[in-house]
Amino acid sequence: MPHRTRPMTALLLFTGLNVILVSTITPVYDFVCFHPYWERRREQRRQNPEAALTKGSA
């Protein structure tokens, strides 16, 4: 028996999955980009730019 395709079900599943992914990207982006690690690293680079340059090239 051949496999029956269900284009409407596939479209709804695809659309639903995309809606879920789009709705969760903002909190994930905020968590990654505004994590305290980056704030500490930015402050360390501001205080000691020479050490940051030598550390980054090694």
CHARMM-style PDB file with segment names, atoms N, HN, CA, C and O in Angstrom:
ATOM      1  N   MET     1       0.846  -1.180   0.000  1.00  0.00      PROA
ATOM      2  CA  MET     1       0.000   0.000   0.000  1.00  0.00      PROA
ATOM      3  C   MET     1       0.890   1.242   0.000  1.00  0.00      PROA
ATOM      4  O   MET     1       1.740   1.388   0.878  1.00  0.00      PROA
ATOM      5  N   PRO     2       0.710   2.119  -0.951  1.00  0.00      PROA
ATOM      6  CA  PRO     2       1.582   3.300  -1.032  1.00  0.00      PROA
ATOM      7  C   PRO     2       1.316   4.272   0.117  1.00  0.00      PROA
ATOM      8  O   PRO     2       0.236   4.301   0.706  1.00  0.00      PROA
ATOM      9  N   HSD     3       2.323   5.045   0.400  1.00  0.00      PROA
ATOM     10  HN  HSD     3       3.201   5.022  -0.079  1.00  0.00      PROA
ATOM     11  CA  HSD     3       2.215   6.027   1.478  1.00  0.00      PROA
ATOM     12  C   HSD     3       1.358   7.201   1.023  1.00  0.00      PROA
ATOM     13  O   HSD     3       1.582   7.754  -0.054  1.00  0.00      PROA
ATOM     14  N   ARG     4       0.386   7.580   1.833  1.00  0.00      PROA
ATOM     15  HN  ARG     4       0.204   7.131   2.707  1.00  0.00      PROA
ATOM     16  CA  ARG     4      -0.468   8.719   1.495  1.00  0.00      PROA
ATOM     17  C   ARG     4       0.170  10.014   2.003  1.00  0.00      PROA
ATOM     18  O   ARG     4       0.601  10.109   3.153  1.00  0.00      PROA
ATOM     19  N   THR     5       0.216  10.978   1.133  1.00  0.00      PROA
ATOM     20  HN  THR     5      -0.133  10.901   0.199  1.00  0.00      PROA
ATOM     21  CA  THR     5       0.736  12.279   1.560  1.00  0.00      PROA
ATOM     22  C   THR     5      -0.406  13.104   2.125  1.00  0.00      PROA
ATOM     23  O   THR     5      -1.540  13.032   1.651  1.00  0.00      PROA
ATOM     24  N   ARG     6      -0.093  13.872   3.121  1.00  0.00      PROA
ATOM     25  HN  ARG     6       0.828  13.930   3.506  1.00  0.00      PROA
ATOM     26  CA  ARG     6      -1.083  14.738   3.757  1.00  0.00      PROA
ATOM     27  C   ARG     6      -0.518  16.152   3.762  1.00  0.00      PROA
ATOM     28  O   ARG     6       0.086  16.577   4.747  1.00  0.00      PROA
ATOM     29  N   PRO     7      -0.710  16.883   2.664  1.00  0.00      PROA
ATOM     30  CA  PRO     7      -0.091  18.204   2.554  1.00  0.00      PROA
ATOM     31  C   PRO     7      -0.612  19.200   3.590  1.00  0.00      PROA
ATOM     32  O   PRO     7       0.152  20.032   4.079  1.00  0.00      PROA
ATOM     33  N   MET     8      -1.897  19.127   3.930  1.00  0.00      PROA
ATOM     34  HN  MET     8      -2.517  18.451   3.533  1.00  0.00      PROA
ATOM     35  CA  MET     8      -2.431  20.076   4.902  1.00  0.00      PROA
ATOM     36  C   MET     8      -1.840  19.828   6.288  1.00  0.00      PROA
ATOM     37  O   MET     8      -1.491  20.776   6.991  1.00  0.00      PROA
ATOM     38  N   THR     9      -1.728  18.578   6.677  1.00  0.00      PROA
ATOM     39  HN  THR     9      -2.012  17.808   6.105  1.00  0.00      PROA
ATOM     40  CA  THR     9      -1.135  18.244   7.972  1.00  0.00      PROA
ATOM     41  C   THR     9       0.326  18.675   8.007  1.00  0.00      PROA
ATOM     42  O   THR     9       0.788  19.228   9.004  1.00  0.00      PROA
ATOM     43  N   ALA    10       1.042  18.427   6.936  1.00  0.00      PROA
ATOM     44  HN  ALA    10       0.667  17.978   6.125  1.00  0.00      PROA
ATOM     45  CA  ALA    10       2.446  18.816   6.876  1.00  0.00      PROA
ATOM     46  C   ALA    10       2.593  20.339   6.945  1.00  0.00      PROA
ATOM     47  O   ALA    10       3.486  20.855   7.619  1.00  0.00      PROA
ATOM     48  N   LEU    11       1.718  21.044   6.248  1.00  0.00      PROA
ATOM     49  HN  LEU    11       0.993  20.626   5.700  1.00  0.00      PROA
ATOM     50  CA  LEU    11       1.773  22.508   6.272  1.00  0.00      PROA
ATOM     51  C   LEU    11       1.470  23.047   7.666  1.00  0.00      PROA
ATOM     52  O   LEU    11       2.150  23.958   8.137  1.00  0.00      PROA
ATOM     53  N   LEU    12       0.461  22.498   8.325  1.00  0.00      PROA
ATOM     54  HN  LEU    12      -0.092  21.758   7.942  1.00  0.00      PROA
ATOM     55  CA  LEU    12       0.124  22.938   9.675  1.00  0.00      PROA
ATOM     56  C   LEU    12       1.240  22.626  10.670  1.00  0.00      PROA
ATOM     57  O   LEU    12       1.548  23.438  11.543  1.00  0.00      PROA
ATOM     58  N   LEU    13       1.832  21.468  10.535  1.00  0.00      PROA
ATOM     59  HN  LEU    13       1.582  20.808   9.826  1.00  0.00      PROA
ATOM     60  CA  LEU    13       2.940  21.092  11.413  1.00  0.00      PROA
ATOM     61  C   LEU    13       4.135  22.007  11.193  1.00  0.00      PROA
ATOM     62  O   LEU    13       4.743  22.479  12.153  1.00  0.00      PROA
ATOM     63  N   PHE    14       4.469  22.254   9.955  1.00  0.00      PROA
ATOM     64  HN  PHE    14       3.976  21.871   9.175  1.00  0.00      PROA
ATOM     65  CA  PHE    14       5.583  23.137   9.617  1.00  0.00      PROA
ATOM     66  C   PHE    14       5.341  24.553  10.138  1.00  0.00      PROA
ATOM     67  O   PHE    14       6.234  25.166  10.723  1.00  0.00      PROA
ATOM     68  N   THR    15       4.130  25.068   9.922  1.00  0.00      PROA
ATOM     69  HN  THR    15       3.405  24.570   9.447  1.00  0.00      PROA
ATOM     70  CA  THR    15       3.795  26.417  10.380  1.00  0.00      PROA
ATOM     71  C   THR    15       3.809  26.489  11.905  1.00  0.00      PROA
ATOM     72  O   THR    15       4.322  27.452  12.474  1.00  0.00      PROA
ATOM     73  N   GLY    16       3.255  25.489  12.561  1.00  0.00      PROA
ATOM     74  HN  GLY    16       2.837  24.707  12.099  1.00  0.00      PROA
ATOM     75  CA  GLY    16       3.250  25.466  14.026  1.00  0.00      PROA
ATOM     76  C   GLY    16       4.640  25.418  14.603  1.00  0.00      PROA
ATOM     77  O   GLY    16       4.932  26.101  15.584  1.00  0.00      PROA
ATOM     78  N   LEU    17       5.504  24.617  14.005  1.00  0.00      PROA
ATOM     79  HN  LEU    17       5.267  24.062  13.208  1.00  0.00      PROA
ATOM     80  CA  LEU    17       6.882  24.536  14.469  1.00  0.00      PROA
ATOM     81  C   LEU    17       7.603  25.866  14.291  1.00  0.00      PROA
ATOM     82  O   LEU    17       8.363  26.285  15.164  1.00  0.00      PROA
ATOM     83  N   ASN    18       7.369  26.524  13.174  1.00  0.00      PROA
ATOM     84  HN  ASN    18       6.751  26.183  12.465  1.00  0.00      PROA
ATOM     85  CA  ASN    18       7.990  27.831  12.951  1.00  0.00      PROA
ATOM     86  C   ASN    18       7.473  28.873  13.935  1.00  0.00      PROA
ATOM     87  O   ASN    18       8.245  29.712  14.400  1.00  0.00      PROA
ATOM     88  N   VAL    19       6.200  28.838  14.256  1.00  0.00      PROA
ATOM     89  HN  VAL    19       5.573  28.156  13.877  1.00  0.00      PROA
ATOM     90  CA  VAL    19       5.644  29.782  15.233  1.00  0.00      PROA
ATOM     91  C   VAL    19       6.301  29.568  16.591  1.00  0.00      PROA
ATOM     92  O   VAL    19       6.648  30.532  17.274  1.00  0.00      PROA
ATOM     93  N   ILE    20       6.470  28.321  16.980  1.00  0.00      PROA
ATOM     94  HN  ILE    20       6.188  27.539  16.425  1.00  0.00      PROA
ATOM     95  CA  ILE    20       7.125  28.027  18.261  1.00  0.00      PROA
ATOM     96  C   ILE    20       8.560  28.519  18.256  1.00  0.00      PROA
ATOM     97  O   ILE    20       8.998  29.141  19.224  1.00  0.00      PROA
ATOM     98  N   LEU    21       9.298  28.255  17.193  1.00  0.00      PROA
ATOM     99  HN  LEU    21       8.942  27.749  16.407  1.00  0.00      PROA
ATOM    100  CA  LEU    21      10.693  28.685  17.125  1.00  0.00      PROA
ATOM    101  C   LEU    21      10.826  30.203  17.130  1.00  0.00      PROA
ATOM    102  O   LEU    21      11.706  30.743  17.801  1.00  0.00      PROA
ATOM    103  N   VAL    22       9.973  30.887  16.400  1.00  0.00      PROA
ATOM    104  HN  VAL    22       9.259  30.448  15.855  1.00  0.00      PROA
ATOM    105  CA  VAL    22      10.026  32.352  16.346  1.00  0.00      PROA
ATOM    106  C   VAL    22       9.671  32.948  17.701  1.00  0.00      PROA
ATOM    107  O   VAL    22      10.264  33.948  18.105  1.00  0.00      PROA
ATOM    108  N   SER    23       8.723  32.359  18.402  1.00  0.00      PROA
ATOM    109  HN  SER    23       8.241  31.547  18.074  1.00  0.00      PROA
ATOM    110  CA  SER    23       8.316  32.916  19.693  1.00  0.00      PROA
ATOM    111  C   SER    23       9.363  32.679  20.776  1.00  0.00      PROA
ATOM    112  O   SER    23       9.379  33.397  21.776  1.00  0.00      PROA
ATOM    113  N   THR    24      10.235  31.693  20.603  1.00  0.00      PROA
ATOM    114  HN  THR    24      10.222  31.110  19.791  1.00  0.00      PROA
ATOM    115  CA  THR    24      11.243  31.425  21.634  1.00  0.00      PROA
ATOM    116  C   THR    24      12.596  32.044  21.306  1.00  0.00      PROA
ATOM    117  O   THR    24      13.502  31.979  22.137  1.00  0.00      PROA
ATOM    118  N   ILE    25      12.768  32.640  20.133  1.00  0.00      PROA
ATOM    119  HN  ILE    25      12.031  32.692  19.459  1.00  0.00      PROA
ATOM    120  CA  ILE    25      14.084  33.158  19.775  1.00  0.00      PROA
ATOM    121  C   ILE    25      14.442  34.404  20.574  1.00  0.00      PROA
ATOM    122  O   ILE    25      15.613  34.602  20.896  1.00  0.00      PROA
ATOM    123  N   THR    26      13.478  35.244  20.901  1.00  0.00      PROA
ATOM    124  HN  THR    26      12.527  35.084  20.639  1.00  0.00      PROA
ATOM    125  CA  THR    26      13.785  36.479  21.623  1.00  0.00      PROA
ATOM    126  C   THR    26      14.338  36.210  23.017  1.00  0.00      PROA
ATOM    127  O   THR    26      15.370  36.789  23.357  1.00  0.00      PROA
ATOM    128  N   PRO    27      13.719  35.370  23.848  1.00  0.00      PROA
ATOM    129  CA  PRO    27      14.320  35.111  25.160  1.00  0.00      PROA
ATOM    130  C   PRO    27      15.690  34.448  25.065  1.00  0.00      PROA
ATOM    131  O   PRO    27      16.576  34.737  25.869  1.00  0.00      PROA
ATOM    132  N   VAL    28      15.868  33.568  24.096  1.00  0.00      PROA
ATOM    133  HN  VAL    28      15.149  33.333  23.443  1.00  0.00      PROA
ATOM    134  CA  VAL    28      17.166  32.914  23.939  1.00  0.00      PROA
ATOM    135  C   VAL    28      18.215  33.932  23.518  1.00  0.00      PROA
ATOM    136  O   VAL    28      19.323  33.931  24.053  1.00  0.00      PROA
ATOM    137  N   TYR    29      17.887  34.795  22.575  1.00  0.00      PROA
ATOM    138  HN  TYR    29      16.987  34.796  22.140  1.00  0.00      PROA
ATOM    139  CA  TYR    29      18.811  35.833  22.125  1.00  0.00      PROA
ATOM    140  C   TYR    29      19.181  36.761  23.278  1.00  0.00      PROA
ATOM    141  O   TYR    29      20.353  37.086  23.466  1.00  0.00      PROA
ATOM    142  N   ASP    30      18.186  37.185  24.044  1.00  0.00      PROA
ATOM    143  HN  ASP    30      17.234  36.921  23.891  1.00  0.00      PROA
ATOM    144  CA  ASP    30      18.454  38.064  25.180  1.00  0.00      PROA
ATOM    145  C   ASP    30      19.345  37.379  26.212  1.00  0.00      PROA
ATOM    146  O   ASP    30      20.249  38.008  26.761  1.00  0.00      PROA
ATOM    147  N   PHE    31      19.101  36.102  26.479  1.00  0.00      PROA
ATOM    148  HN  PHE    31      18.367  35.590  26.032  1.00  0.00      PROA
ATOM    149  CA  PHE    31      19.912  35.383  27.454  1.00  0.00      PROA
ATOM    150  C   PHE    31      21.361  35.282  26.992  1.00  0.00      PROA
ATOM    151  O   PHE    31      22.285  35.505  27.776  1.00  0.00      PROA
ATOM    152  N   VAL    32      21.557  34.949  25.728  1.00  0.00      PROA
ATOM    153  HN  VAL    32      20.807  34.768  25.092  1.00  0.00      PROA
ATOM    154  CA  VAL    32      22.917  34.763  25.223  1.00  0.00      PROA
ATOM    155  C   VAL    32      23.654  36.099  25.114  1.00  0.00      PROA
ATOM    156  O   VAL    32      24.809  36.206  25.527  1.00  0.00      PROA
ATOM    157  N   CYS    33      22.998  37.107  24.566  1.00  0.00      PROA
ATOM    158  HN  CYS    33      22.060  37.021  24.230  1.00  0.00      PROA
ATOM    159  CA  CYS    33      23.679  38.373  24.283  1.00  0.00      PROA
ATOM    160  C   CYS    33      23.857  39.240  25.512  1.00  0.00      PROA
ATOM    161  O   CYS    33      24.818  40.005  25.586  1.00  0.00      PROA
ATOM    162  N   PHE    34      22.968  39.143  26.465  1.00  0.00      PROA
ATOM    163  HN  PHE    34      22.187  38.521  26.404  1.00  0.00      PROA
ATOM    164  CA  PHE    34      23.049  39.999  27.639  1.00  0.00      PROA
ATOM    165  C   PHE    34      23.449  39.216  28.882  1.00  0.00      PROA
ATOM    166  O   PHE    34      23.115  39.606  30.001  1.00  0.00      PROA
ATOM    167  N   HSD    35      24.158  38.121  28.687  1.00  0.00      PROA
ATOM    168  HN  HSD    35      24.430  37.804  27.778  1.00  0.00      PROA
ATOM    169  CA  HSD    35      24.637  37.308  29.796  1.00  0.00      PROA
ATOM    170  C   HSD    35      25.712  38.089  30.552  1.00  0.00      PROA
ATOM    171  O   HSD    35      26.497  38.799  29.923  1.00  0.00      PROA
ATOM    172  N   PRO    36      25.771  37.978  31.869  1.00  0.00      PROA
ATOM    173  CA  PRO    36      26.768  38.730  32.643  1.00  0.00      PROA
ATOM    174  C   PRO    36      28.214  38.466  32.228  1.00  0.00      PROA
ATOM    175  O   PRO    36      29.080  39.313  32.444  1.00  0.00      PROA
ATOM    176  N   TYR    37      28.481  37.312  31.640  1.00  0.00      PROA
ATOM    177  HN  TYR    37      27.777  36.624  31.465  1.00  0.00      PROA
ATOM    178  CA  TYR    37      29.843  37.023  31.169  1.00  0.00      PROA
ATOM    179  C   TYR    37      30.320  38.085  30.186  1.00  0.00      PROA
ATOM    180  O   TYR    37      31.456  38.551  30.273  1.00  0.00      PROA
ATOM    181  N   TRP    38      29.459  38.467  29.258  1.00  0.00      PROA
ATOM    182  HN  TRP    38      28.536  38.089  29.187  1.00  0.00      PROA
ATOM    183  CA  TRP    38      29.860  39.448  28.251  1.00  0.00      PROA
ATOM    184  C   TRP    38      30.070  40.817  28.876  1.00  0.00      PROA
ATOM    185  O   TRP    38      30.950  41.567  28.454  1.00  0.00      PROA
ATOM    186  N   GLU    39      29.259  41.147  29.887  1.00  0.00      PROA
ATOM    187  HN  GLU    39      28.544  40.538  30.229  1.00  0.00      PROA
ATOM    188  CA  GLU    39      29.443  42.425  30.570  1.00  0.00      PROA
ATOM    189  C   GLU    39      30.787  42.456  31.283  1.00  0.00      PROA
ATOM    190  O   GLU    39      31.500  43.458  31.223  1.00  0.00      PROA
ATOM    191  N   ARG    40      31.140  41.358  31.961  1.00  0.00      PROA
ATOM    192  HN  ARG    40      30.562  40.544  32.010  1.00  0.00      PROA
ATOM    193  CA  ARG    40      32.443  41.286  32.641  1.00  0.00      PROA
ATOM    194  C   ARG    40      33.574  41.360  31.628  1.00  0.00      PROA
ATOM    195  O   ARG    40      34.566  42.054  31.849  1.00  0.00      PROA
ATOM    196  N   ARG    41      33.429  40.655  30.533  1.00  0.00      PROA
ATOM    197  HN  ARG    41      32.623  40.091  30.354  1.00  0.00      PROA
ATOM    198  CA  ARG    41      34.486  40.657  29.516  1.00  0.00      PROA
ATOM    199  C   ARG    41      34.662  42.048  28.905  1.00  0.00      PROA
ATOM    200  O   ARG    41      35.786  42.495  28.677  1.00  0.00      PROA
ATOM    201  N   ARG    42      33.545  42.727  28.642  1.00  0.00      PROA
ATOM    202  HN  ARG    42      32.632  42.364  28.827  1.00  0.00      PROA
ATOM    203  CA  ARG    42      33.621  44.073  28.099  1.00  0.00      PROA
ATOM    204  C   ARG    42      34.312  45.016  29.083  1.00  0.00      PROA
ATOM    205  O   ARG    42      35.113  45.858  28.680  1.00  0.00      PROA
ATOM    206  N   GLU    43      34.001  44.874  30.372  1.00  0.00      PROA
ATOM    207  HN  GLU    43      33.350  44.189  30.700  1.00  0.00      PROA
ATOM    208  CA  GLU    43      34.622  45.720  31.390  1.00  0.00      PROA
ATOM    209  C   GLU    43      36.122  45.418  31.507  1.00  0.00      PROA
ATOM    210  O   GLU    43      36.925  46.336  31.672  1.00  0.00      PROA
ATOM    211  N   GLN    44      36.500  44.147  31.422  1.00  0.00      PROA
ATOM    212  HN  GLN    44      35.848  43.401  31.288  1.00  0.00      PROA
ATOM    213  CA  GLN    44      37.920  43.789  31.478  1.00  0.00      PROA
ATOM    214  C   GLN    44      38.668  44.358  30.280  1.00  0.00      PROA
ATOM    215  O   GLN    44      39.788  44.848  30.423  1.00  0.00      PROA
ATOM    216  N   ARG    45      38.065  44.298  29.114  1.00  0.00      PROA
ATOM    217  HN  ARG    45      37.155  43.900  28.998  1.00  0.00      PROA
ATOM    218  CA  ARG    45      38.717  44.856  27.919  1.00  0.00      PROA
ATOM    219  C   ARG    45      38.843  46.373  28.014  1.00  0.00      PROA
ATOM    220  O   ARG    45      39.820  46.951  27.538  1.00  0.00      PROA
ATOM    221  N   ARG    46      37.858  47.008  28.625  1.00  0.00      PROA
ATOM    222  HN  ARG    46      37.065  46.538  29.011  1.00  0.00      PROA
ATOM    223  CA  ARG    46      37.906  48.454  28.770  1.00  0.00      PROA
ATOM    224  C   ARG    46      39.025  48.854  29.736  1.00  0.00      PROA
ATOM    225  O   ARG    46      39.694  49.865  29.522  1.00  0.00      PROA
ATOM    226  N   GLN    47      39.229  48.070  30.793  1.00  0.00      PROA
ATOM    227  HN  GLN    47      38.685  47.249  30.967  1.00  0.00      PROA
ATOM    228  CA  GLN    47      40.245  48.395  31.787  1.00  0.00      PROA
ATOM    229  C   GLN    47      41.646  48.070  31.301  1.00  0.00      PROA
ATOM    230  O   GLN    47      42.592  48.790  31.621  1.00  0.00      PROA
ATOM    231  N   ASN    48      41.795  46.996  30.530  1.00  0.00      PROA
ATOM    232  HN  ASN    48      41.027  46.411  30.270  1.00  0.00      PROA
ATOM    233  CA  ASN    48      43.126  46.562  30.132  1.00  0.00      PROA
ATOM    234  C   ASN    48      43.124  46.171  28.653  1.00  0.00      PROA
ATOM    235  O   ASN    48      43.119  44.979  28.345  1.00  0.00      PROA
ATOM    236  N   PRO    49      43.128  47.126  27.739  1.00  0.00      PROA
ATOM    237  CA  PRO    49      43.029  46.789  26.311  1.00  0.00      PROA
ATOM    238  C   PRO    49      44.259  46.059  25.766  1.00  0.00      PROA
ATOM    239  O   PRO    49      44.134  45.279  24.822  1.00  0.00      PROA
ATOM    240  N   GLU    50      45.436  46.293  26.335  1.00  0.00      PROA
ATOM    241  HN  GLU    50      45.538  46.927  27.102  1.00  0.00      PROA
ATOM    242  CA  GLU    50      46.651  45.629  25.828  1.00  0.00      PROA
ATOM    243  C   GLU    50      46.584  44.125  26.095  1.00  0.00      PROA
ATOM    244  O   GLU    50      46.928  43.328  25.222  1.00  0.00      PROA
ATOM    245  N   ALA    51      46.149  43.736  27.276  1.00  0.00      PROA
ATOM    246  HN  ALA    51      45.869  44.384  27.985  1.00  0.00      PROA
ATOM    247  CA  ALA    51      46.060  42.310  27.601  1.00  0.00      PROA
ATOM    248  C   ALA    51      44.999  41.622  26.747  1.00  0.00      PROA
ATOM    249  O   ALA    51      45.157  40.460  26.372  1.00  0.00      PROA
ATOM    250  N   ALA    52      43.937  42.327  26.445  1.00  0.00      PROA
ATOM    251  HN  ALA    52      43.809  43.271  26.750  1.00  0.00      PROA
ATOM    252  CA  ALA    52      42.882  41.743  25.613  1.00  0.00      PROA
ATOM    253  C   ALA    52      43.387  41.502  24.196  1.00  0.00      PROA
ATOM    254  O   ALA    52      43.011  40.520  23.556  1.00  0.00      PROA
ATOM    255  N   LEU    53      44.234  42.394  23.710  1.00  0.00      PROA
ATOM    256  HN  LEU    53      44.540  43.192  24.229  1.00  0.00      PROA
ATOM    257  CA  LEU    53      44.773  42.226  22.359  1.00  0.00      PROA
ATOM    258  C   LEU    53      45.740  41.054  22.289  1.00  0.00      PROA
ATOM    259  O   LEU    53      45.701  40.287  21.327  1.00  0.00      PROA
ATOM    260  N   THR    54      46.600  40.897  23.275  1.00  0.00      PROA
ATOM    261  HN  THR    54      46.633  41.520  24.057  1.00  0.00      PROA
ATOM    262  CA  THR    54      47.550  39.784  23.241  1.00  0.00      PROA
ATOM    263  C   THR    54      46.847  38.459  23.501  1.00  0.00      PROA
ATOM    264  O   THR    54      47.244  37.437  22.942  1.00  0.00      PROA
ATOM    265  N   LYS    55      45.818  38.452  24.333  1.00  0.00      PROA
ATOM    266  HN  LYS    55      45.496  39.283  24.787  1.00  0.00      PROA
ATOM    267  CA  LYS    55      45.086  37.226  24.620  1.00  0.00      PROA
ATOM    268  C   LYS    55      44.290  36.773  23.406  1.00  0.00      PROA
ATOM    269  O   LYS    55      44.186  35.574  23.148  1.00  0.00      PROA
ATOM    270  N   GLY    56      43.727  37.718  22.657  1.00  0.00      PROA
ATOM    271  HN  GLY    56      43.812  38.692  22.867  1.00  0.00      PROA
ATOM    272  CA  GLY    56      42.914  37.383  21.507  1.00  0.00      PROA
ATOM    273  C   GLY    56      43.722  36.854  20.330  1.00  0.00      PROA
ATOM    274  O   GLY    56      43.199  36.079  19.530  1.00  0.00      PROA
ATOM    275  N   SER    57      44.987  37.255  20.205  1.00  0.00      PROA
ATOM    276  HN  SER    57      45.412  37.885  20.855  1.00  0.00      PROA
ATOM    277  CA  SER    57      45.793  36.813  19.074  1.00  0.00      PROA
ATOM    278  C   SER    57      46.495  35.491  19.353  1.00  0.00      PROA
ATOM    279  O   SER    57      47.014  34.874  18.423  1.00  0.00      PROA
ATOM    280  N   ALA    58      46.527  35.039  20.592  1.00  0.00      PROA
ATOM    281  HN  ALA    58      46.105  35.540  21.347  1.00  0.00      PROA
ATOM    282  CA  ALA    58      47.236  33.792  20.932  1.00  0.00      PROA
ATOM    283  C   ALA    58      46.423  32.566  20.608  1.00  0.00      PROA
ATOM    284  OT1 ALA    58      46.879  31.446  20.835  1.00  0.00      PROA
TER     285      ALA     58
END
